[in-house]
Amino acid sequence: MAKIQSISGFPEFLPAEQIAFNHAIAVIRKHYERSGAVPIETPAIERSSTLLAKGGDDKEIYGLRRLKADGGDDAKELALHFDLTVPLARYVAQHQRRLIFPFRRYQIQPVWRGERAQAGRYRQFYQCDMDVIGDGSLSLLNDAEMPYVIYQIFRELNIGKFLIRMNNRKILKGFLSGFGLDDGRVQDAINYIDAIEKVGVEKVNANLLNLGISTDAVEEILEFFSQTGSNDEILTFLSQKTGNEVYTTGVSELKQVSMAMKNLGVPEDYFALDLKIARGLDYYTGTIYETKLIDHPNIGSICSGGRYDELTGLFTTRKYPGVGVSIGLTRLLPLLIKAGVIQLPAPTVAPVLITSLQSKHIDSYLSYGALLRAGGINTEIYLEEKKLGAQMKYANKKGFQLVVLAGDDEIEKGVLLVKLMQTGEQIEIPVATMLESISNLLKNKG
């Protein structure tokens, strides 16, 4: 007999968890589409060179091979994608002549990353991405639409108070380059700052000193990135500092995006300008986002993204700037359930169970179920020959709202007994009006 053993980092959910997961995807899809995004899907695999060229870590990327291959097999050149942004860049470059720009798309697919499977992280997980790609240019107002959509999604998912934290990579690069750092050391410094909440100020201080930055400069850098206050106070602080053209452009962009978010109706207590937000991946060039739960900061970022102007440069000389956000739902949902933020639903997608009291009436039970299903009501028919007690125990475990019962007397009279499981009340309804009556009972319960 084969050994039963799950593979670390590759999740599988029980029915109630999967139902909650599917509901979350439905909410995300609804709001992505409500903003005009169209769905696409790219293959699970890309060329290894493609994934490595734009910020991928080869220690985290899963290569692809067949267990037994011919000598000419090229699977060694392929790998599972670690996110959906790099495949999007390849997709846009490949299909550019057939796409309509600005190209506003969403993508909900699994990705694979060879991380240590701990602290709620997985090696296989679903990402739910939305991006807008421009041809040659892309209005900065799109940068405000991303957090607006995220605000709508998380509000409907009812996950509690959350905060969308924003910054601009031009501010980071412009400010840090003012200390005489070359591009490589600027990127290193950004990576260190990105980890400040994980490793602490002392560690970041040491790392910056190791880059050859003077003690006084490191102190000024840490003071800059520790700045706090309201959004207006942060913008005032940034505007009062003298900086190069890159820095000044970043401050102007951050101000424009913040104002547009207000005009879109995102309450200011749901987004904050935070200079510590850096986003480690080097393809981000402008606005960047991270979202956290206020009451559960230990969960970490629940959504992130940003602006990228050169992502397609690997595949085409034509410029396709973009901006997007991503929700790592597989990691997020179990953490929210464990923290009690989301309550698990009943492990059924059908509100109605039709019992089988007597096998001689099975034709009637099947016809009742078919009628309800045709009327748009998810309905399960109990088909096993079990006593009523066992069927009711099953109904309780699965959490059905209504249970339909019909024996000799009911069949002869042309009626049904409907038990409201929450109250225990039993209601007699005519078979002739079954669909309407059960629809009304479900609506009233809702």
HELIX and SHEET records of a PDB file:
HELIX    1   1 PRO A   15  ARG A   34  1                                  20    
HELIX    2   2 SER A   48  ALA A   53  1                                   6    
HELIX    3   3 ALA A   75  GLU A   77  5                                   3    
HELIX    4   4 THR A   85  HIS A   95  1                                  11    
HELIX    5   5 GLN A   96  ARG A   98  5                                   3    
HELIX    6   6 LEU A  141  LEU A  157  1                                  17    
HELIX    7   7 ARG A  169  SER A  177  1                                   9    
HELIX    8   8 ASP A  183  ASP A  194  1                                  12    
HELIX    9   9 ILE A  196  VAL A  199  1                                   4    
HELIX   10  10 VAL A  201  ASN A  210  1                                  10    
HELIX   11  11 THR A  215  PHE A  225  1                                  11    
HELIX   12  12 ASN A  231  GLN A  240  1                                  10    
HELIX   13  13 GLU A  245  LEU A  264  1                                  20    
HELIX   14  14 GLU A  268  TYR A  270  5                                   3    
HELIX   15  15 PRO A  297  ILE A  299  5                                   3    
HELIX   16  16 LEU A  311  LEU A  314  5                                   4    
HELIX   17  17 LEU A  329  LYS A  338  1                                  10    
HELIX   18  18 SER A  359  HIS A  361  5                                   3    
HELIX   19  19 ILE A  362  ALA A  374  1                                  13    
HELIX   20  20 LEU A  388  LYS A  398  1                                  11    
HELIX   21  21 ASP A  408  LYS A  413  1                                   6    
HELIX   22  22 VAL A  431  THR A  433  5                                   3    
HELIX   23  23 MET A  434  LYS A  445  1                                  12    
SHEET    1   A 8 VAL A  38  PRO A  39  0                                        
SHEET    2   A 8 PHE A 103  TRP A 112  1                                        
SHEET    3   A 8 GLN A 124  ILE A 133 -1                                        
SHEET    4   A 8 GLY A 322  GLY A 328 -1                                        
SHEET    5   A 8 CYS A 303  TYR A 308 -1                                        
SHEET    6   A 8 THR A 287  LEU A 293 -1                                        
SHEET    7   A 8 PHE A 162  ASN A 168 -1                                        
SHEET    8   A 8 PHE A 271  LEU A 273  1                                        
SHEET    1   B 2 ILE A  45  ARG A  47  0                                        
SHEET    2   B 2 LEU A  78  LEU A  80 -1                                        
SHEET    1   C 5 THR A 379  ILE A 381  0                                        
SHEET    2   C 5 VAL A 352  ILE A 354  1                                        
SHEET    3   C 5 LEU A 402  LEU A 405  1                                        
SHEET    4   C 5 VAL A 415  LEU A 420 -1                                        
SHEET    5   C 5 GLN A 426  PRO A 430 -1                                        
END                                                                             
